[in-house]
Amino acid sequence: MVAGGFGSGFVPGAPGTAGALLGLVLGIPLLLAPPGVLALAALLVSLLGLWAIRAAGIEGDPGWVVIDEIAGQFVALLGLAHPSVLGLGAAFVLFRLFDIVKPGPVGWADRQGGAAGIMADDLIAGAIAAGILWAVRQRWPWVLG
């Protein structure tokens, strides 16, 4: 249940997108919480994901495992100062883009296998998305709201 994102991993056709969307929805109130709460939640979900994947003996990266997308989306949201429609949309699109395309270190992590590999590619994709969002906020603070 945990590895499957409490059912979101069983959405036909787009389980990763459904998991990321769940991460986005759960992340919005965490963005409104005191500083550090979202980062702590990302860490806890990541550790929970590692445990769930190992405990279930999951090999490879089956599509229904989406706890990694939830954690990765939380990491992507770390690039925002607060929620805005444009910022949330950008965090979601950038995270999914890097998770699907798997450039450089994202693809490398994906090939590592095991629970760490399953989690790491999404965490790295989220970190890249967060970095881009942070950079945009620094250069053009009015863009993301």
C-alpha positions in Angstrom: 0.0 0.0 0.0 2.8 2.4 0.9 5.0 1.6 -2.2 1.9 1.9 -4.4 1.2 5.5 -3.1 -2.0 4.4 -1.3 -3.6 3.3 -4.5 -2.4 6.0 -6.8 0.1 3.6 -8.4 -2.8 1.6 -9.8 -4.2 4.4 -12.0 -4.4 2.9 -15.5 -2.0 4.3 -18.1 -0.3 6.9 -15.9 0.6 5.6 -12.4 3.7 7.8 -12.2 1.8 10.9 -13.0 -0.9 10.0 -10.5 1.8 9.5 -7.8 3.4 12.8 -8.6 0.0 14.5 -8.6 -0.7 13.0 -5.1 2.7 14.3 -4.0 1.8 17.8 -5.4 -1.6 17.8 -3.5 0.0 16.6 -0.3 2.9 19.1 -0.7 0.8 22.2 -1.0 -0.1 22.4 2.8 3.5 21.5 3.6 4.6 24.6 1.6 2.4 26.6 3.9 3.9 25.1 7.0 6.9 26.5 8.9 10.2 26.3 7.1 11.8 22.9 7.1 8.6 20.9 7.3 8.5 20.1 3.6 12.2 19.1 3.6 11.5 16.9 6.6 8.5 15.3 4.9 10.6 14.7 1.8 13.2 12.9 3.9 10.6 10.8 5.8 8.7 9.8 2.7 12.1 8.8 1.1 13.0 6.7 4.0 9.5 5.2 4.1 9.8 4.4 0.4 13.2 2.7 0.9 11.7 0.6 3.7 8.5 -0.3 1.8 10.3 -1.3 -1.3 12.8 -3.5 0.6 10.1 -5.0 2.9 8.0 -6.0 -0.1 11.0 -7.5 -1.9 10.3 -5.4 -5.0 12.8 -5.9 -7.8 13.1 -3.6 -10.8 10.9 -0.6 -10.9 7.3 -1.8 -11.5 5.0 1.0 -12.7 2.7 0.7 -9.7 5.5 1.7 -7.2 5.0 5.5 -6.9 6.2 6.3 -3.4 9.3 7.5 -5.3 7.3 9.9 -7.4 5.7 11.3 -4.2 9.1 11.9 -2.6 10.5 13.3 -5.8 7.6 15.7 -6.2 8.2 16.9 -2.6 11.8 17.6 -3.4 10.8 19.5 -6.5 8.5 21.7 -4.4 11.4 22.7 -2.3 12.4 25.1 -5.1 9.3 27.2 -4.4 9.0 29.8 -1.6 5.2 29.4 -1.4 2.5 27.8 -3.5 1.2 29.6 -6.6 -0.6 28.1 -9.6 2.3 28.8 -11.9 4.9 27.6 -9.5 3.0 24.4 -8.6 2.4 23.7 -12.3 6.1 24.3 -13.1 7.2 22.1 -10.3 4.9 19.3 -11.5 5.9 19.6 -15.2 9.6 19.9 -14.6 9.6 16.9 -12.2 7.7 14.7 -14.6 9.8 15.8 -17.5 13.1 14.9 -15.8 11.5 11.7 -14.4 10.4 10.5 -17.8 13.3 11.7 -20.0 15.9 10.7 -17.3 18.8 13.0 -18.3 22.3 12.3 -17.0 22.3 11.5 -13.3 18.6 10.6 -13.3 19.2 7.9 -15.9 22.3 6.7 -14.1 20.4 6.4 -10.8 17.6 4.6 -12.5 20.0 1.9 -13.8 21.3 1.1 -10.3 18.4 -1.1 -9.3 17.2 -2.1 -5.9 15.3 0.2 -3.5 18.0 2.8 -3.6 17.9 3.0 -7.4 14.1 3.1 -7.5 14.1 6.1 -5.1 17.2 7.9 -6.3 16.2 8.6 -9.8 13.1 10.5 -8.7 14.9 12.3 -5.9 17.5 13.5 -8.4 14.8 14.5 -10.9 13.1 16.4 -8.1 16.4 18.1 -7.1 17.0 19.2 -10.7 13.5 20.6 -10.9 13.9 22.4 -7.5 17.2 23.9 -8.7 15.6 25.3 -11.8 12.7 26.7 -9.8 15.1 28.2 -7.3 17.2 29.8 -10.0 14.1 31.3 -11.7 12.9 32.7 -8.3 16.3 34.3 -7.8 16.5 35.9 -11.2 12.8 36.7 -11.7 11.1 36.6 -8.3 7.7 37.8 -9.8 7.5 34.9 -12.3 6.5 32.1 -9.9 4.3 34.2 -7.7 
